[in-house]
Amino acid sequence: MKLRPRSYTTYSLGCAVAWAVLLAVVAARKGKRNMRNVLLVFYGWVIAWVSNTIARTVYPPPRARQPRTQHLEG
């Protein structure tokens, strides 16, 4: 699997690393209540990420438009 900059895979891996660091820091330094709140936000993010992934699979981006060959004269 080749990772390209600005790809959805790179974005997903970056988010996973960021969430892992955030969850580890909160688990180590904050109490159960704070961890619960952060986990609720994390679960919401996961739901949105899964929804976005499904949408990108089912509805791929449109094809690139062909440039116009006629010039408008005005």
C-alpha positions as CSV (number, residue, x, y, z in Angstrom):
1,M,0.0,0.0,0.0
2,K,1.6,3.2,-1.1
3,L,0.8,6.3,0.9
4,R,0.4,9.5,-1.0
5,P,0.4,12.9,0.7
6,R,-3.1,14.4,0.8
7,S,-4.8,11.0,0.4
8,Y,-7.7,9.8,2.5
9,T,-5.6,6.9,3.8
10,T,-2.9,9.3,5.0
11,Y,-5.6,11.5,6.6
12,S,-7.1,8.5,8.3
13,L,-3.8,7.3,9.7
14,G,-2.9,10.7,10.9
15,C,-6.2,11.0,12.7
16,A,-5.7,7.6,14.3
17,V,-2.3,8.6,15.6
18,A,-3.6,11.9,16.9
19,W,-6.5,10.2,18.7
20,A,-4.2,7.5,20.1
21,V,-1.9,10.2,21.6
22,L,-4.8,12.2,22.9
23,L,-6.5,9.2,24.5
24,A,-3.2,8.1,26.1
25,V,-2.6,11.5,27.6
26,V,-6.1,11.9,29.0
27,A,-6.0,8.4,30.4
28,A,-2.7,9.1,32.1
29,R,-3.4,12.5,33.5
30,K,-7.1,13.0,34.0
31,G,-9.8,11.3,35.9
32,K,-12.5,8.8,34.8
33,R,-15.0,11.6,34.1
34,N,-12.7,13.4,31.7
35,M,-11.8,10.2,30.0
36,R,-15.5,9.4,29.6
37,N,-16.1,12.8,28.0
38,V,-13.2,12.4,25.6
39,L,-14.3,8.9,24.7
40,L,-17.8,10.3,23.8
41,V,-16.3,12.8,21.5
42,F,-14.0,10.1,20.0
43,Y,-17.1,7.8,19.4
44,G,-18.8,10.7,17.6
45,W,-15.7,11.2,15.4
46,V,-15.6,7.5,14.6
47,I,-19.3,7.5,13.6
48,A,-18.6,10.5,11.3
49,W,-15.5,8.9,9.8
50,V,-17.3,5.6,9.1
51,S,-20.1,7.6,7.5
52,N,-17.7,9.6,5.4
53,T,-15.8,6.4,4.3
54,I,-19.1,4.7,3.2
55,A,-20.1,7.9,1.3
56,R,-16.8,8.1,-0.5
57,T,-17.1,4.4,-1.5
58,V,-20.8,4.6,-2.6
59,Y,-20.6,8.0,-4.3
60,P,-17.2,8.5,-5.8
61,P,-16.1,12.0,-6.9
62,P,-17.3,13.1,-10.3
63,R,-15.0,12.9,-13.3
64,A,-12.9,15.8,-14.2
65,R,-14.5,18.2,-16.7
66,Q,-13.0,18.6,-20.2
67,P,-11.7,22.1,-20.9
68,R,-13.8,24.2,-23.2
69,T,-12.4,24.6,-26.7
70,Q,-14.6,27.5,-27.7
71,H,-13.9,31.0,-26.4
72,L,-16.7,33.3,-25.6
73,E,-16.5,36.6,-27.5
74,G,-18.0,39.6,-25.9
